[in-house]
């Protein structure tokens, strides 16, 4: 059995896959990778199924020692990775020899990067997923972030690593504009308030996390009340509570809510939300459902081009 030793865990490093689904009625949101696009690509590069579990690192990476040879890929934002004393590549699979140490530093741009290991981590499933749900201490490594001294076991794999297309992945990570469709309660806001929302810039607040991103900017006024009958809360919804300050519901969001939702981030831009850091400034651009679908299929064509290399 291959093992990876956690010498330094970084600020907030956790095991994440693509999430656990089907338990919202029990109050358990899907969780999963904050940037599922990066995790999927990383897994495919090392010959894994794209839903395999990887390490999600937030703001700072960590130091990891490999007991046996492994093939790995690092994706997401640039965290200045180094293998022993040499620079390690991003968005490319590479081999790590037994005894080597992989140092993943602090972010140089976005919020998160992903370390995917060929074979995937050998962990017990919790409600059908390996993902760590930090708010409820479910899944992953005992439901928590990694700690110094943790030992992660890795499954064996017969797949070969693949060469990624000559794609500039940074082009997928523009973060200052997020595309949205109309929210379920857009009519709770006047035309003037909606115009303010789309014309304004918002800063990501310091107290944002995997549950939600609080936004600082113009406070929006409700014209049809600030509360609704509690209903299911979708991933990426931009809800506006009584104080008028928007919140983007994120991967560990509450499964129900009673605040009006002015907009919803499109699926193709959710990975960009996962790369937002405190003090980042964003604006919202409204698109049609047809444009949202087209953006989704553009992204999926890229993923599929890599998927075909390991089939």
Secondary structure, 3 states (H helix, E strand, C coil): CEEEEEEECCCEEEEECCCCCCCHHHCCCCCCCCCHHHHHHHHHHCCCCCCCCEEEEECEEEEEEECCCEEEEEEECCCCCEECCEECCCCCEEEECCCCEEEEEECCCCCEEEEEECCCECCCCECCECCCECCCCECCECCECCCCCCEEEECCCCCCCCCCCCCCHHHHCCCCEEEEEECCCHHHCCHHHHHHHHHCCEEECCCCCCCEEEEECCCCCCCCCCCCCCEECCCCEEEECCCCCEEEECCCCCCEECCEEEEEECHHHHHHHCCCCCCCEEEEEECCHHHHHHHHHHHHHHHHHHHHHHC
